[in-house]
């Protein structure tokens, strides 16, 4: 199948492939810039930007951690990431991912618009007030992530009533994705919540609001998967984990190596201080947490609202900001390494250019 361009708001993406936003520091300037350059939509993660370039752009840190929300979500660093990504991709569409669950969500959305994002994607909660923070940036397309038709309906009703607009596209993410899930632990294993079963329902709901483009995400791996979901009616797909297996991915080499070495049984659903199950790789950290022997929880960065300043972190046994940041820094012992369910299928590193060609045309024998 020849893949058609994907139109989101006023922006046209050459291929209907969105690179998933992965933080801390997995998809920053190098990965996102190169994906956009090669015809997909590169997506910069706004999580933990304070760590960019060895914390060069933050005002204050404690024990090597950016202090408080304003430093963890550094505006200066975000601007620099966008500036460097633009040097790679030029003026083609470039996106950003902002978790709805973060502290300072509105400020980070505003910063992201000002930094030059064309498309903003938000998951980890229902972003019912997302348009509030993009006033004056009418060209910035807004794309929520949902896990059900009901969630899309709630967002559309709220947006239409309050802001006289609906989403420019919607991503429906199934329970095989890496990182945080929009499902309970039990639902992640139930047939009715599989991506192929929820995509048609979301498409039906999207039609009621003016044919909003629906993008399928969660466990999508190759050209055949892309074709499958486009034939189901999706306008495009979002792929995260497979892009970690590229030379240009901003992740530490140790992160890539852990993923390359992972077996199917190593990829687990974990408890998270964000309040959703999260999929990651079983490492030393997970074993420590299971024994309640994980590193001390200090809540220096104050990253996400549901954690309640470390209350939930203490409940589950780890601080998500510190552990994701340790993964970015390459700490194999204490890092938290997120992966989609298919991450074990990675067997070598290739370039973004080569991966995009494989996704667009299929594997060459």
C-alpha positions as CSV (number, residue, x, y, z in Angstrom):
1,X,0.0,0.0,0.0
2,X,1.2,3.5,-0.9
3,X,0.9,5.6,2.3
4,X,-0.9,8.9,1.9
5,X,0.0,12.2,3.6
6,X,-1.5,13.0,6.9
7,X,-3.2,16.4,7.4
8,X,-3.5,17.6,11.0
9,X,-5.0,21.1,11.2
10,X,-3.1,23.3,8.8
11,X,-0.1,21.0,8.7
12,X,0.6,18.2,6.2
13,X,2.9,15.4,7.1
14,X,4.4,13.5,4.1
15,X,3.9,10.1,5.6
16,X,1.1,9.2,8.1
17,X,3.7,8.2,10.8
18,X,4.0,10.1,14.1
19,X,6.9,9.3,16.3
20,X,5.7,8.9,19.9
21,X,6.9,11.5,22.4
22,X,9.2,9.7,24.9
23,X,10.7,11.3,28.0
24,X,12.9,11.9,29.8
25,X,15.2,12.8,26.9
26,X,14.4,9.9,24.6
27,X,12.9,12.0,21.9
28,X,14.5,15.5,21.9
29,X,16.1,17.4,19.1
30,X,18.1,14.6,17.3
31,X,15.3,12.0,17.1
32,X,12.4,14.4,16.5
33,X,14.4,16.5,14.0
34,X,15.4,13.5,12.0
35,X,11.9,11.9,11.9
36,X,10.4,15.2,10.6
37,X,13.3,15.5,8.1
38,X,12.5,12.0,6.8
39,X,8.8,12.8,6.2
40,X,7.2,11.6,9.5
41,X,6.1,13.8,12.4
42,X,9.0,14.1,14.9
43,X,7.7,14.7,18.4
44,X,9.7,16.4,21.1
45,X,9.0,15.2,24.7
46,X,8.6,18.2,27.1
47,X,9.3,16.0,30.1
48,X,12.5,16.6,32.1
49,X,13.9,19.2,29.7
50,X,16.0,20.5,32.7
51,X,18.4,17.6,32.1
52,X,19.1,18.7,28.5
53,X,22.8,19.3,27.8
54,X,23.9,18.4,31.3
55,X,21.4,20.8,33.0
56,X,23.0,23.8,31.3
57,X,19.8,25.8,31.1
58,X,18.4,25.5,34.6
59,X,18.7,27.9,37.5
60,X,18.9,25.6,40.4
61,X,19.5,21.9,41.3
62,X,19.8,19.8,44.4
63,X,21.7,16.5,44.5
64,X,22.0,16.6,40.7
65,X,18.3,17.0,40.2
66,X,16.5,20.1,38.7
67,X,14.8,21.8,41.6
68,X,11.0,22.2,41.4
69,X,8.7,22.1,38.4
70,X,10.1,25.2,36.7
71,X,13.5,23.7,36.4
72,X,12.4,20.1,35.6
73,X,10.3,21.5,32.8
74,X,12.8,24.1,31.7
75,X,11.5,26.8,29.3
76,X,15.1,27.8,28.2
77,X,16.0,24.1,27.5
78,X,12.8,23.5,25.6
79,X,13.5,26.5,23.3
80,X,17.0,25.2,22.7
81,X,15.7,21.7,21.9
82,X,13.3,23.2,19.3
83,X,16.0,25.4,17.9
84,X,18.4,22.5,17.4
85,X,15.6,20.2,16.0
86,X,14.8,22.9,13.4
87,X,18.4,23.0,12.3
88,X,17.9,19.4,11.3
89,X,14.4,19.4,9.8
90,X,13.9,22.9,8.6
91,X,10.3,24.2,8.4
92,X,8.4,20.9,8.0
93,X,5.9,20.1,10.7
94,X,7.4,19.4,14.2
95,X,5.4,18.3,17.2
96,X,5.6,18.1,21.0
97,X,4.2,15.8,23.6
98,X,3.0,17.2,26.9
99,X,1.6,15.0,29.6
100,X,-1.7,16.3,31.0
101,X,-0.7,15.0,34.5
102,X,2.3,17.3,34.9
103,X,2.5,20.2,37.3
104,X,2.5,23.5,35.3
105,X,0.7,22.0,32.3
106,X,-0.7,25.3,31.1
107,X,2.7,27.0,31.3
108,X,4.4,24.2,29.5
109,X,1.8,24.3,26.7
110,X,2.3,28.0,26.3
111,X,6.1,27.6,26.3
112,X,5.8,24.9,23.7
113,X,3.7,27.2,21.4
114,X,6.2,29.9,21.8
115,X,9.1,27.6,21.1
116,X,7.7,26.8,17.7
117,X,5.7,23.5,17.9
118,X,3.3,23.0,15.0
119,X,1.3,20.2,16.7
120,X,0.9,19.5,20.4
121,X,-0.1,16.0,21.6
122,X,-1.4,15.4,25.1
123,X,-2.1,12.2,27.0
124,X,-2.1,10.9,30.6
125,X,-5.5,12.3,31.5
126,X,-8.3,14.1,29.7
127,X,-7.1,17.5,28.5
128,X,-10.5,19.2,28.7
129,X,-8.9,22.7,29.0
130,X,-6.0,22.3,26.5
131,X,-7.2,25.1,24.1
132,X,-7.2,27.6,26.9
133,X,-3.4,27.8,26.9
134,X,-2.9,28.1,23.1
135,X,-4.8,31.4,22.6
136,X,-3.0,33.5,20.0
137,X,-1.5,30.4,18.4
138,X,-4.3,29.4,16.0
139,X,-2.0,27.5,13.7
140,X,-0.9,25.1,16.4
141,X,-2.8,21.9,16.0
142,X,-4.1,20.2,19.2
143,X,-4.2,16.4,19.4
144,X,-5.4,14.6,22.6
145,X,-4.6,10.9,23.2
146,X,-7.6,8.8,24.3
147,X,-8.2,5.2,25.1
148,X,-11.9,5.1,24.3
149,X,-14.7,6.7,22.2
150,X,-16.2,7.9,25.4
151,X,-13.1,9.9,26.3
152,X,-13.1,11.5,22.8
153,X,-16.8,12.4,23.3
154,X,-16.1,14.1,26.6
155,X,-13.2,16.2,25.2
156,X,-15.2,17.2,22.1
157,X,-18.3,18.3,24.1
158,X,-16.1,20.3,26.4
159,X,-14.0,21.9,23.7
160,X,-17.0,22.8,21.5
161,X,-18.9,24.3,24.4
162,X,-16.0,26.3,25.9
163,X,-13.8,27.1,23.0
164,X,-15.9,26.5,19.9
165,X,-13.5,24.0,18.4
166,X,-12.8,20.3,18.4
167,X,-9.4,18.4,18.2
168,X,-7.5,18.7,15.0
169,X,-6.8,14.9,15.3
170,X,-7.0,12.3,18.0
171,X,-4.6,9.5,18.9
172,X,-6.2,6.3,20.2
173,X,-3.7,4.4,22.2
174,X,-4.1,0.7,22.9
175,X,-2.7,-1.2,25.9
176,X,0.5,-2.4,24.2
177,X,2.2,1.0,24.3
178,X,5.3,1.8,26.3
179,X,5.0,4.0,29.4
180,X,1.7,5.0,30.9
181,X,-1.5,3.3,29.9
182,X,-5.1,4.7,29.8
183,X,-6.4,1.4,31.2
184,X,-6.5,-0.5,34.5
185,X,-4.0,-3.3,34.9
186,X,-6.7,-5.9,34.2
187,X,-8.1,-4.0,31.1
188,X,-4.6,-4.2,29.5
189,X,-5.1,-7.9,29.1
190,X,-8.7,-7.9,28.0
191,X,-9.8,-8.6,24.4
192,X,-12.3,-5.7,24.2
193,X,-9.5,-3.2,24.9
194,X,-7.2,-4.3,22.1
195,X,-6.3,-1.6,19.7
196,X,-8.0,-3.1,16.7
197,X,-11.2,-3.3,18.8
198,X,-11.2,0.3,20.1
199,X,-10.0,2.1,16.9
200,X,-13.3,1.5,15.0
201,X,-15.3,2.8,18.0
202,X,-13.2,6.0,18.1
203,X,-13.5,6.5,14.4
204,X,-17.3,6.3,14.7
205,X,-17.3,9.0,17.4
206,X,-14.8,11.1,15.5
207,X,-17.2,11.2,12.5
208,X,-19.9,12.8,14.6
209,X,-17.6,15.8,15.2
210,X,-16.6,16.5,11.6
211,X,-14.4,13.6,10.7
212,X,-11.5,14.2,13.0
213,X,-8.5,12.2,11.8
214,X,-7.9,9.2,14.0
215,X,-4.3,7.9,14.6
216,X,-3.7,4.4,16.0
217,X,-1.0,3.8,18.6
218,X,0.3,1.2,20.9
219,X,2.2,-1.8,19.8
220,X,2.5,-0.8,16.1
221,X,5.8,-2.1,14.7
222,X,6.0,-2.5,11.0
223,X,4.6,-1.6,7.6
224,X,2.0,-4.4,7.8
225,X,0.7,-3.0,11.1
226,X,0.4,0.5,9.5
227,X,-1.5,-0.9,6.6
228,X,-3.8,-2.9,8.9
229,X,-4.9,0.1,10.9
230,X,-5.2,2.4,7.8
231,X,-7.5,-0.3,6.3
232,X,-9.5,-0.2,9.6
233,X,-10.1,3.5,8.9
234,X,-7.2,5.2,10.7
235,X,-5.7,8.2,9.1
236,X,-2.2,7.3,10.4
237,X,-0.2,5.7,13.2
238,X,2.0,6.6,16.1
239,X,5.1,4.6,16.8
240,X,7.3,5.0,19.8
241,X,9.6,2.2,21.0
242,X,10.9,1.2,17.5
243,X,12.4,4.7,17.1
244,X,14.6,4.1,20.2
245,X,16.5,1.6,18.1
246,X,18.0,4.4,15.9
247,X,21.4,5.9,16.0
248,X,19.8,9.4,16.2
249,X,17.6,8.6,19.2
250,X,18.5,10.9,22.1
251,X,18.5,8.0,24.6
252,X,21.7,7.0,26.3
253,X,23.6,4.1,24.6
254,X,22.9,2.0,27.8
255,X,19.2,2.5,27.3
256,X,19.4,1.2,23.8
257,X,21.5,-1.7,24.9
258,X,19.0,-2.7,27.6
259,X,16.2,-2.6,25.0
260,X,18.3,-4.6,22.5
261,X,19.0,-7.3,25.2
262,X,15.4,-7.4,26.5
263,X,13.4,-10.6,26.1
264,X,9.6,-10.8,25.8
265,X,9.2,-11.8,29.4
266,X,11.3,-8.9,30.6
267,X,8.7,-6.3,29.5
268,X,6.2,-5.8,32.3
269,X,3.3,-3.7,33.4
270,X,4.5,-1.7,36.5
271,X,2.8,0.5,39.1
272,X,3.5,4.2,38.7
273,X,3.2,7.3,40.9
274,X,1.2,8.9,38.0
275,X,-1.7,6.6,38.9
276,X,-1.7,4.5,35.7
277,X,0.0,1.2,35.0
278,X,3.2,1.8,33.0
279,X,5.0,-0.7,30.7
280,X,8.8,-1.0,31.1
281,X,11.7,-3.4,31.2
282,X,12.5,-5.5,34.2
283,X,15.9,-4.3,35.5
284,X,17.7,-4.0,38.8
285,X,15.5,-1.1,39.9
286,X,12.3,-3.1,39.5
287,X,13.8,-5.9,41.6
288,X,14.7,-3.4,44.3
289,X,11.3,-1.8,44.3
290,X,9.6,-5.2,44.6
291,X,11.7,-5.8,47.8
292,X,10.9,-2.3,49.0
293,X,14.6,-1.5,48.8
294,X,14.5,1.2,46.1
295,X,16.4,4.5,46.3
296,X,15.3,7.2,48.7
297,X,12.3,9.3,47.5
298,X,12.9,13.0,48.0
299,X,10.6,14.7,45.4
300,X,13.1,17.3,44.4
301,X,11.6,18.1,40.9
302,X,7.8,18.0,41.8
303,X,7.0,16.6,38.3
304,X,3.4,15.3,38.3
305,X,0.2,16.3,40.1
306,X,-1.2,12.8,40.8
307,X,1.9,11.9,42.8
308,X,1.0,14.6,45.4
309,X,4.5,15.7,46.2
310,X,5.9,12.2,46.6
311,X,3.0,10.6,48.4
312,X,2.2,8.2,45.6
313,X,5.9,7.7,44.9
314,X,6.4,6.3,48.4
315,X,3.3,4.1,47.9
316,X,4.7,2.4,44.7
317,X,8.3,2.6,45.8
318,X,10.1,5.0,43.4
319,X,10.2,8.6,42.2
320,X,9.3,8.6,38.5
321,X,11.2,11.8,37.7
322,X,14.5,10.6,39.2
323,X,14.3,7.1,37.8
324,X,13.4,8.1,34.2
325,X,16.1,10.7,34.4
326,X,18.6,8.1,35.6
327,X,17.6,6.0,32.5
328,X,18.4,9.1,30.4
329,X,21.8,9.4,32.2
330,X,22.5,5.7,31.4
331,X,22.3,4.4,35.0
332,X,21.6,0.7,34.4
333,X,21.1,0.0,38.2
334,X,18.6,2.7,39.1
335,X,17.1,3.8,35.8
336,X,13.5,3.1,34.8
337,X,13.4,2.0,31.1
338,X,10.0,2.2,29.4
339,X,9.2,0.1,26.4
340,X,6.2,-1.0,24.4
341,X,5.2,-4.6,24.4
342,X,7.1,-5.3,21.2
343,X,10.4,-3.8,22.4
344,X,12.0,-7.2,22.6
345,X,11.8,-7.4,18.8
346,X,14.6,-4.8,18.4
347,X,17.8,-6.6,17.4
348,X,20.0,-3.8,16.0
349,X,20.4,-0.1,15.7
350,X,19.7,1.6,12.3
351,X,19.3,5.2,11.1
352,X,16.0,7.1,11.2
353,X,16.2,7.3,7.4
354,X,16.4,3.5,7.1
355,X,13.7,2.9,9.6
356,X,11.3,5.4,7.9
357,X,12.0,3.6,4.6
358,X,11.2,0.2,6.2
359,X,8.0,1.6,7.7
360,X,6.8,3.3,4.5
361,X,7.7,0.5,2.0
362,X,8.0,-2.7,4.1
363,X,11.0,-4.8,5.0
364,X,13.4,-5.7,2.1
365,X,14.3,-9.3,1.9
